[in-house]
Amino acid sequence: MSAVGAPRRSGFRFDPRAARVLRLFGVRPETAWVAVGGRALEVRFGPWRVRTPRRNITGVRLGGPYRWRRVIGARMSLLDGG
């Protein structure tokens, strides 16, 4: 992903209650991560993946805290901008 070295990869932290449910859908620590390279951002969450050029990213922010039962799975939200 990066012309200069390997991408930086970070995992997700899971609430134990959510982790049990997510495993049923193939979401485990080894299949849930974010990688940021010099040219692209790639996210994997179990069977779901997305990759986009870094030029598409205009900013980041932390959200939450969220209740575990409301955050299980991949989705888009108009409330938080997608």
Secondary structure in CASP SS format (residue, H / E / C, confidence):
PFRMAT SS
TARGET T0000
AUTHOR 0000-0000-0000
METHOD secondary structure of the structure
MODEL  1
M C 1.00
S C 1.00
A C 1.00
V C 1.00
G C 1.00
A C 1.00
P C 1.00
R E 1.00
R E 1.00
S E 1.00
G E 1.00
F C 1.00
R C 1.00
F C 1.00
D C 1.00
P H 1.00
R H 1.00
A H 1.00
A H 1.00
R H 1.00
V H 1.00
L H 1.00
R H 1.00
L C 1.00
F C 1.00
G C 1.00
V C 1.00
R C 1.00
P H 1.00
E H 1.00
T H 1.00
A E 1.00
W E 1.00
V E 1.00
A E 1.00
V E 1.00
G C 1.00
G C 1.00
R C 1.00
A E 1.00
L E 1.00
E E 1.00
V E 1.00
R E 1.00
F E 1.00
G C 1.00
P C 1.00
W E 1.00
R E 1.00
V E 1.00
R E 1.00
T E 1.00
P E 1.00
R H 1.00
R H 1.00
N H 1.00
I C 1.00
T C 1.00
G C 1.00
V C 1.00
R C 1.00
L C 1.00
G C 1.00
G C 1.00
P C 1.00
Y C 1.00
R C 1.00
W H 1.00
R H 1.00
R H 1.00
V H 1.00
I C 1.00
G C 1.00
A C 1.00
R C 1.00
M C 1.00
S C 1.00
L C 1.00
L C 1.00
D C 1.00
G C 1.00
G C 1.00
END
